[in-house]
Amino acid sequence: MLNDLLKQHKAGILEEWVDAIADSYQKDMSKFLKKQNDAFANPVGNAISQGLASLLDELATGMDYQKIKSALDPVIRIRAVQDFSPSQAVAFIFLLKKITRKKLKKGSNTNNFTDDFLLIEMKIDKFAMIAFDIYMECREKINELKANELRNMTFKALERAGLLTDPV
């Protein structure tokens, strides 16, 4: 029942979710993300919208791990390189609970709304766990790249200073 409502209200949920994510950025960036719809002029906004749309599809139909990971990956990668803490980077997923509850409760005529919605919330929690794993993978990669860059810079500095000799 709620899956049908999710499909029915997908556009409204998606719009509100994208706006909520945009609000997590500074004022100028937030306005840009909300107003610029061109994929080339706003690749960040486009990646976020595409990823969230795919997540809503999985929420309503499947919960295929690979599809969820593929949908979350570009969104989390963007947030992992920005100035977000781990909790801030994945917090947007929990906003989906409030948005879906508000949108679906209006259209629900079932007495089992609470029970049905608990299943949806459990799925959203799975999104958050997958998102956190992706975030940590991204941060590990960033730290690895920084360490390699520092090592290379140190090696080059020592080499320029003539402090390195070739082993014989």
N, C-alpha and C positions, 0 to 999 in steps of 0.2 A: 504494500500500500504506500508506504513512505517513499519507496524507490520510484514509484510513478510520480509522486509529488515532486521528488527531487528532479526528475527529468522535466517535468512541467515548469518548474520554477528555476531551472538552471540559469537562464540569462540574467534574471534578477539577482540570484545568489552570487553569480560570478561578478557582476558589476559592483555589488556592495563589497565583496571580498577584495577585489582589485583596489577599490577606493580605500578600504581599511589598510591594505598593505602600503599604498601610496602615502597614507597619513603617517606611517612609521618613519618616513624620510623628512628631511628638513623642508621648510615651507616652499621654497622655490622648486626643488626637485619634485615635491608632492604635486604641485600645480602642473608641472610639465608632464609627469606620468599620467595624470588624469586627463589632460587635454590633448596631448599629442598621440594620435592613433596610427600614424604612419610607421610601419615596421622598420623602415630604413632610418627615419629620423629619431625613432625611439625604440631601439632594439631591446633595451632593458624592460620597458613596459610591455613590449610584444612577447618577450620570453616569459614574463610573469603571467600574462593573460593566457598564453597557450598552455603553459604548465598547469595553471589552476583549472582551466577548462577540462584538461585531461584527467585531473584528479577528481573533479566532480563526476565525470563519466564513470570512473572506477568506483566511486562511492555509491553510485546508483546501480551499477551492473555487476562488477566483478570482484575487485580487490586482488588483481594479478600483481604480484610483487614486482616483476620486471617493468610493467607498465607504470606502476606507481613510482618506482625509482627513476625511470626515464622522465616522467613528468616533473618530479621534484628536483632532479639534478641541476637543470639550468637555473632554477630559481634559487636554490641553496648556494650554488657556485657564486652567483652574483652577490648574495648576502654575506658569504664567507670572506670575500675580498674587501668588503666595505667595513665601516667602523661599527660593527654590531657585536655585542657579546653573544655567546652561544645561545642563551635564552632568548635574546632579542631576535636573533637570526631565524629561529624556528617558531616564535610566538604567533606568527600569522596563521599557522595551522589551527591553533586553538580558537582564533576568531571565527573560524568556520562553524564551530558549535553554536555560538550565539546567533550568527546570521541564519543558519539553517533552522534553528529552533523557532526563531521569529517568523521566518517565511513559511515554514511547513505547518506550524501550529494553526495559522490562519486557514489553510486549505484542508486541514485534517478534520474528518468527521468521525474518526474512530475513537473508541473509549480506551484503546490500548496504545495511545500516542506515546505515553511515557515509556512503556516497554519497548516499542518499536524504535523510539528515538535513542534509547540506551544502546541499541545495536549500532546505530549510526555513529554515536559518540565513540564507541569502541573502535570502529573503523577509523575515525578521525585520529584517535590516539595512536593507531598503527602508523598513520601518515607521519605523526610527530616523531615516532621512534625511528622510522626510516630516514626522515629528514635530519635527525640528529646524527645518525651514522654517516650520512653523506657530508654533513658539515664537518665532522671530525676528520674524515678522509681528506677533505679539501684543506683544512687547516694543517694537517700533517704534511701534505704535499707542499704547501706554502712555506712551512718551516724548513722542510728539506731543501727547497730551492734557495731560501735565504742562507742556510748553512753552507750549501755548495758555493754560492756567490761569495760569501765571506772567505771561505777557504781559497777560492780562486784569486780573490783580490789580495789576500795575504801572501800567497805564493808569488804573484806577480810583483808585489812590492819588495819582497825579499830578493827576488831575481833581479830587479832593477837596481837594488842596493848592492848587488854583488855578494850577497851573503849565502848564496846557494852554490854548491859545486856539483859538477856531474860525478856520480859514483863511477869508479873505474872498474 
